[in-house]
């Protein structure tokens, strides 16, 4: 029972982080493009 609470909290935290990332992409598109380029160059 306790484990399902941790999994749900983790999923909520991940969802909130994803929404924050998308929101920041709308606020500063040049920074997000630079970040995406850096991540692609590392692979």
N, C-alpha and C positions, 0 to 999 in steps of 0.2 A: 504493500500500500504506500509506504513512504517513498519507494522508488518512483512510482508514477507521478508523485508530486514534484520530484526533482526533474524528471523528464519534461513535465509540462512547464515548469519554470524556465528550464533551459530553452525550450522551444519558443516561449514568449520573449525571452531575452534575445534570441536569434532573430525573431521577427521584428522586434523593435530596432535592432541594429541595422537590419536590412532597410527598414523604412527610413531611418536616419541617413543611411548612405544614399538612398534615392533622393531624399530631400536635399542633401548637400550637393548632389549632382545637378539639381535644378538651380541652386543658388550660385555655384561656381563651376560652370561647365569646362572652363579651360584647365582648372586644377584636376578635375576628374579625368579629362582626356590625357593629361600628363601622367597621372597615376596609372591609367590603363596601359599607356605606352611603356611605362617602366616595368609593369608586371609582365607584359608580353615579351619584353626584351630579356627578362630574367629566365624565361623558359627555353 
